[in-house]
Amino acid sequence: MPWLLPCQVSSSPSQRECERTAFSFYCAVRERLPVWMLEDMRRMEVFGWEDGPRAFLPSEALLYALVHDHQSYARFLLSEHLVDALRPRRCSLCRRSATPHLAVAVRYDRVPILGLMLAAVKERPPQDFLDRRGGCSHVADAGKTAVQLAVELSRPDCLLLLLVHGAPPCGLDAALQRLVASDSIDRRSAQRCLDLLLLFLPEPPAERRLRDQSHLWQSLLGNDVFSWLCGLAPPPLLLQALRCLARSGPDQITALPDFLQLHTWQ
């Protein structure tokens, strides 16, 4: 994986052995071996050569669990090594913070593990955890929060979890553009992401630029939402009711019957 193994040619037998051992651990997580076996492998002090032998870090192990959707291993790491498991890792090239765990969960659409992480830090979230941005320029998600990434990738289930747990509802412009750019297959997910952002925005900015293409936006958003975003009218009554319901938990929204789902306010 790029965050563990630098792109370089090994120059010594010890380096090559570290690479082989690290890849074995990667394969073991991919095969979803039992947690006790993975922990035995993780603690082996043969994974590093730059700073001498060291064990595989819980934060690195959690990234592998995210990529391969090993939910039981992720649950163990979060319960036994919460702070260390969620500690921002460093890019091996520039030594800056790279992609946060929340962003990885969103990119791979790991909704159950994302829920585990958010539940684990519900009482005392680490500083800037929910709006942490990737600072490394070597990854595609640099400078983006998990919410922004969920909007750009049209991950409504991930977005709802993040918003319910207090992540800032940023990315309205990206959600609007995503709705326009989406084809008929992806438009439902893009629409749902936009709807969720609208539920959690304290006060949406007056999007006066929407008036320049009023016919397009009215057809996509509905007249009531369009007028609200343009600052011409209050929010629809159903939207106001759903805003209160959404803040009580993700299950409250997803369990609604179809005639009360988000699209019905338009």
N, C-alpha and C positions, 0 to 999 in steps of 0.2 A: 504494500500500500504506500502511496506517496508520502503520507505524513510520518511513516516509520522508517522507510528505507530510502536514503538519499540516492539520487541517480548518479552513481559513480562506480567505477571498476574497482573491485577489491584488490588490494595489493599485498595481502598477507593471508596465510591459512586461518588465523584467528578471526579475521574479518569475514572470510567466506563461511566459517563455521557459524558465526553469529547470524549471518543472512539465512543460512539453511535452517537454523533453529527458530528464528523469527517466522520464517515461512511455514514451518511445521505448526507453529502455534496458530497462525492465520488459518491454515487448513483445518485444524482441530476445531476452531470456532465455526468455520464454514460448515463443517460436518455436524455441528451442534452436539458435540460430545458432552458427557455429564459435567456438571459444574465442578465437582471435586477434582476431576481429572484436569480440567482447564486451569484451576487454581494451582495445582501442583506444577503444571508447565509454566504458568505465569511467574511463579516465584523463583524459577531457575535463574541464577545470576550469570547468564551467558548471552544476554540480548544486546549488550552495548559494547562498543569498542572505543568510541571517542573519549569517554570519561572513565574507562575501565569497566569491568563486569558489573552488571546491574540487573535487577529483576525487571520484568515487563510491568510498566506502570498501570495502575487501575484505569487511568484516563485513556490510555492506549487500548486496553482490553475492552473498555466500554465502546470505543469507536468500532472495533471489530464486531462486537455484539450488535451494534446498530446496523452496520452494513449487512450482516447476515441474519438479522432478525432473530437472534438467540435471546428470547425473552426471559427465560429462567436465569441465564447468566447475567443479563442486565439487571434483573431484580436483585440478585445476590450482590453484585458490585455496588449498587446503590444503597443497599441495606448495611453492608459491611464497610464500605469505603466511600461514603457519600461525598465528602469534601474533595478527596483525592480523585475520585472517579469523574467529577465534573470540573476539575481544575483545567483551565484553558491550556492546551498543549502549545508547544513552541515549534515553529517551522524549522526544519533542519537546515534550511538554506539561509534564511535571514534572521532566525531566532526571535521573530516577532510572533505574537499570538496568531494562530491560524484559525481555521473554521471551527466555531463553537459546536458543542455537542447538539444543541437544539437545532442548529442549521443542518447538521448531518441527518438528524431524525426527519426533518422536513424534506430534505432532498430525496431521501430514500423512502419517504412516505411511511415511516414506522410509527403509526399512530399508537399502538399499545405501549411501546417503549417510551415514546414522548409523554404519554400519560403517566407512566411510572416516574419519569424524571420530574415532572411538574408536581406530582403528588408528594414526592420525596422532599421537595424544598418548599412545600406550601406554607409552613409556619415561619421558616427563616431562610428565605432565598438568598444565595450569595449575592454580593454587590454587583449590580448591573447584569444579573443573570438573564432576565427576561428580554432586555434590549441590548444584549451584548452583540457587538459587531466583529466580524472577522477582519483583522488588521493586516493580514499577510497578502501581499500583492501577487503571490504565486498560485492563488486559488481563485476559482470563478466567483465565489461568493464574498469576496473582499468588500468590506464596508457595508454589508447588508445585515439587517436583523433577521431573526427567524420569521417574524411576521411579514416582512417585505418579501422574503423568499417564498413563503407560502402563497402570497398573492401572485407573484410572478409565475410560479409553477402550477397555480390553480389547485391548491391542496386545501379544500374547505374543512376537512376533518381536523387537520393539523392546526389550521387557523383558528377554529372554534376553541380548541383546547388552550391555545396560547392566550387568546383574548379573555376567556373565562378566568384564567389564572392571573390576569392582571398585566399582560404584555401590552405596551402602548399600541393603539390601533392606527398605525401609520400605513401609508401606501395607497391612499385613495386615488391619486393620479394614476398610479400603476394599475390599479384595479379597473379604472375606467378604460384605459388604453388596452388592457388585456381583453376586456369585453368586446371592444371594437375589432381587435385583431383575431379573435378566436373564430374557428369554424363552427359549424352546427354541432359537431361532436363534443368539442371542448367548451362550448358556450355555457352549458348548464353549470359546470364547475366554476367557470369564471364569474357567472352571475351570482352563484351562491357565495363566493368569496367577497364580492362587492356588497351583497346583502348583509353579510356578517360584519363587515367593517362599519356599515351604516348603523347597525345595532349598537355598536360600542363607541362610536364617536360621541364625545360629549356635546359638541356643537359642530356640525360640518361646516367647512369654509364655504363661503358663497362662490360657487363655481360659475362666475359670470361668463367665462369663456365657452361654456356649453351653449350659450345662446347663439354663437356663431354658426352652429350646426344644429339648430333646435329641432329640426324634423328628425334627424338621425337619433339624437339623444332621447327625444320623447318616445320614439318607437322602441328603443332599447330599455329605457328606465321606467316608462309609464309617466303620464302627465303629472301625477301627484309628487312622485319622487323627483322628477325633473324640476318642478317648480320649487320644491324644498331646497334642492342643491343650488339653485340659482338665487336663493334668498327671496323668493317671491311669495312663499306660502309656508305655513307651519308643516311639520311632518304629518304624514297620514296617521289616523287614529290607531290602526292595527300595528303600524310600525312602533308607535309609542308604547303600546301594550307589550309587544314582543321585546322591546329594549329592556323593560323591567324583568321579563321572564328570563332573558338570555343571561343576565348577570347571576342568576341563581345556580347555574351549572349547565354543562353541555347536554345532559340527558333531557333537560326540560324543553329544549328546542327540537332535538332529533326525535323525540317521542310524540310530537304533535301530529294530529291527523293531517292528511294531505290538504284539506281545504283551509287549514290554518298555517301552512308552511309559508316560507318567506316570500315566495313568488306571488302570493295572493294579495299582497298590498298594492300591486301595480295595476 
